[in-house]
Amino acid sequence: MPSFIRHPKDFWTGIIFLFIGLAAIIIGRDYPMGSAGRMGPAYFPTVLGGLLALIGLIGVIRSFLHDGEAVGKFYIKEIILILLAVLLFGFLMRGAGLVPAALVLVLMSAYASPKFTWRASILLAVGLAVFAVVLFVKLLGLPMPILGPWLGF
């Protein structure tokens, strides 16, 4: 790492935010922008991408001004486990329903933590599943199956 980068964590976090923000802006250029009163499909990703890129730029600039610690260990197993949990959630939503998908998501994600305990994870998973059903299905009326056709419903 070059010596003028005094806070590597801020630097790399800023680079990631900057890259994703600029990618959102570039992708949004293919759609009509609209206006603040009548937003087009490009408005939301462009504004959020711009804000994300601005936050990334601030992080990169801060990395040159403030001292900080080096980037630590890269936790590959944990990242893959959480990514698989999110992908499995998307796969299970339609066939198994919201409750089983939420339970699997929380339990698999919690298992990636070194502080994992079954009791706390199950309580959190059940709480999130109940909250998701109440909010998304009951209050917002989104057409999500609570329990899907794979489970006989």
C-alpha positions as CSV (number, residue, x, y, z in Angstrom):
1,M,0.0,0.0,0.0
2,P,1.5,3.4,-0.9
3,S,2.6,5.5,2.0
4,F,0.3,8.5,1.1
5,I,-2.8,6.3,1.9
6,R,-2.9,6.7,5.7
7,H,-6.2,4.8,6.3
8,P,-6.5,1.8,4.0
9,K,-10.0,0.7,5.2
10,D,-11.5,4.1,4.3
11,F,-9.6,4.1,1.0
12,W,-10.9,0.7,-0.2
13,T,-14.4,1.3,1.2
14,G,-14.5,4.6,-0.7
15,I,-13.3,3.0,-3.9
16,I,-16.1,0.3,-3.7
17,F,-18.8,3.0,-3.0
18,L,-17.4,5.2,-5.8
19,F,-17.4,2.3,-8.2
20,I,-21.0,1.1,-7.4
21,G,-22.3,4.7,-7.4
22,L,-20.8,5.5,-10.8
23,A,-22.0,2.2,-12.2
24,A,-25.6,3.1,-11.1
25,I,-25.3,6.4,-12.8
26,I,-23.9,4.9,-16.1
27,I,-26.6,2.2,-16.1
28,G,-29.3,4.8,-15.5
29,R,-28.2,6.9,-18.5
30,D,-30.1,4.4,-20.8
31,Y,-33.5,5.4,-19.3
32,P,-35.4,8.7,-19.3
33,M,-34.6,10.9,-16.3
34,G,-37.9,12.8,-15.8
35,S,-38.1,15.5,-13.1
36,A,-38.4,15.6,-9.3
37,G,-42.2,16.0,-9.7
38,R,-42.5,13.3,-12.4
39,M,-39.6,10.9,-11.9
40,G,-38.5,8.6,-14.8
41,P,-36.9,5.2,-14.4
42,A,-33.4,6.7,-14.3
43,Y,-34.1,9.3,-11.6
44,F,-33.9,7.0,-8.5
45,P,-30.7,5.0,-9.5
46,T,-29.0,8.2,-10.7
47,V,-29.7,10.2,-7.5
48,L,-28.8,7.3,-5.3
49,G,-25.7,6.4,-7.4
50,G,-24.6,10.1,-7.2
51,L,-25.0,10.1,-3.4
52,L,-23.1,6.8,-3.1
53,A,-20.3,8.1,-5.3
54,L,-20.1,11.2,-3.2
55,I,-19.8,9.2,0.0
56,G,-17.1,7.1,-1.7
57,L,-15.2,10.2,-2.8
58,I,-15.4,11.5,0.8
59,G,-14.0,8.2,2.1
60,V,-11.2,8.2,-0.4
61,I,-10.2,11.8,0.5
62,R,-10.4,10.9,4.3
63,S,-8.0,8.0,3.7
64,F,-5.3,10.5,2.8
65,L,-6.0,12.8,5.8
66,H,-6.6,10.6,8.8
67,D,-4.5,7.7,10.2
68,G,-6.2,4.3,10.5
69,E,-5.6,0.6,10.7
70,A,-4.8,-1.7,7.9
71,V,-7.3,-3.9,6.1
72,G,-7.7,-7.1,8.2
73,K,-8.4,-10.7,7.3
74,F,-10.7,-11.3,4.3
75,Y,-13.5,-13.7,5.5
76,I,-14.2,-15.7,2.4
77,K,-16.2,-18.5,4.0
78,E,-18.5,-16.0,5.8
79,I,-19.0,-13.9,2.7
80,I,-19.9,-17.0,0.6
81,L,-22.3,-18.2,3.4
82,I,-24.1,-14.9,3.5
83,L,-24.3,-14.6,-0.3
84,L,-25.7,-18.1,-0.5
85,A,-28.3,-17.2,2.2
86,V,-29.5,-14.2,0.1
87,L,-29.6,-16.3,-3.1
88,L,-31.5,-19.1,-1.3
89,F,-33.9,-16.5,0.1
90,G,-34.7,-15.4,-3.5
91,F,-35.1,-19.0,-4.7
92,L,-37.3,-20.1,-1.7
93,M,-39.6,-17.0,-1.8
94,R,-41.8,-18.2,-4.6
95,G,-41.9,-21.9,-3.9
96,A,-41.7,-22.2,-0.1
97,G,-43.1,-18.8,0.9
98,L,-42.0,-15.8,3.0
99,V,-41.7,-17.5,6.4
100,P,-39.5,-20.4,5.4
101,A,-37.3,-18.1,3.2
102,A,-36.9,-15.6,6.0
103,L,-36.1,-18.4,8.5
104,V,-33.4,-19.8,6.2
105,L,-31.9,-16.4,5.5
106,V,-31.5,-15.4,9.1
107,L,-30.2,-18.8,10.3
108,M,-27.7,-19.2,7.5
109,S,-26.5,-15.6,7.9
110,A,-26.2,-15.9,11.7
111,Y,-24.2,-19.1,11.2
112,A,-21.5,-17.0,9.5
113,S,-20.9,-15.1,12.8
114,P,-18.4,-16.4,15.4
115,K,-20.9,-15.4,18.0
116,F,-23.6,-17.8,16.6
117,T,-25.9,-19.5,19.0
118,W,-29.0,-21.5,18.0
119,R,-31.3,-20.0,20.6
120,A,-30.7,-16.4,19.7
121,S,-30.7,-17.1,16.0
122,I,-34.0,-19.0,16.1
123,L,-35.6,-16.2,18.1
124,L,-34.3,-13.6,15.7
125,A,-35.5,-15.6,12.7
126,V,-39.0,-16.1,14.1
127,G,-39.2,-12.5,15.0
128,L,-38.1,-11.4,11.5
129,A,-40.5,-13.8,9.9
130,V,-43.5,-12.5,11.9
131,F,-42.4,-8.9,11.3
132,A,-42.1,-9.5,7.5
133,V,-45.5,-11.2,7.3
134,V,-47.2,-8.4,9.3
135,L,-45.5,-5.6,7.4
136,F,-45.4,-6.8,3.8
137,V,-48.3,-9.2,3.5
138,K,-50.9,-7.7,6.0
139,L,-50.1,-4.0,6.1
140,L,-48.8,-3.3,2.6
141,G,-50.8,-6.0,0.9
142,L,-48.0,-7.3,-1.2
143,P,-48.9,-10.6,-3.1
144,M,-46.3,-12.8,-1.3
145,P,-47.2,-16.3,-0.2
146,I,-46.7,-16.7,3.5
147,L,-46.3,-20.5,3.0
148,G,-45.8,-21.5,-0.6
149,P,-47.0,-24.3,-2.9
150,W,-44.0,-26.5,-2.0
151,L,-45.4,-26.8,1.5
152,G,-48.9,-27.7,0.2
153,F,-50.5,-24.2,0.6
